[in-house]
Amino acid sequence: MSGYGFSETDCKIILKQIERRAKFRQEFLKLKSDPCKHSQEAGYVFDPAIQRFLSMKSCQVEYFKPCFRTARFAILTIIVPMCTLGVLIWNDRTEREQKIRRGELRYKDRLFKLA
């Protein structure tokens, strides 16, 4: 090191830094590659119940059997709400259109008059 223009004290300081960095690196790699660390921190933990549920969901289509109960569920949760919403919007718009055509609704009170 003396060939680089450093004094003896500088060389000692530099060598101590190198040793300290090597020690910190070794400690960091030890902590980073610890196989038991997942129990100390939040991480991936295998849960058999969740695995069974996800397996059931992935092959649910293969075992589906249409019946009255599933048809009723589909009708009551998908078709009826959509049709109800469509009828309500249709009635609201036709009622507003009739008020506009009869002149009961003034121009300044109309919705979307500038669109």
Buried (B, 14 or more C-beta within 10 A) or exposed (E): EEEEEEEEEEEEEEEEEEEEEEEEEEEEEEEEEEEEEEEEEEEEEEEEEEEEEEEEEEEEEEEEEEEEEEEEEEEEEEEEEEEEEEEEEEEEEEEBEEBBEEEEBEEEEEEEEEE
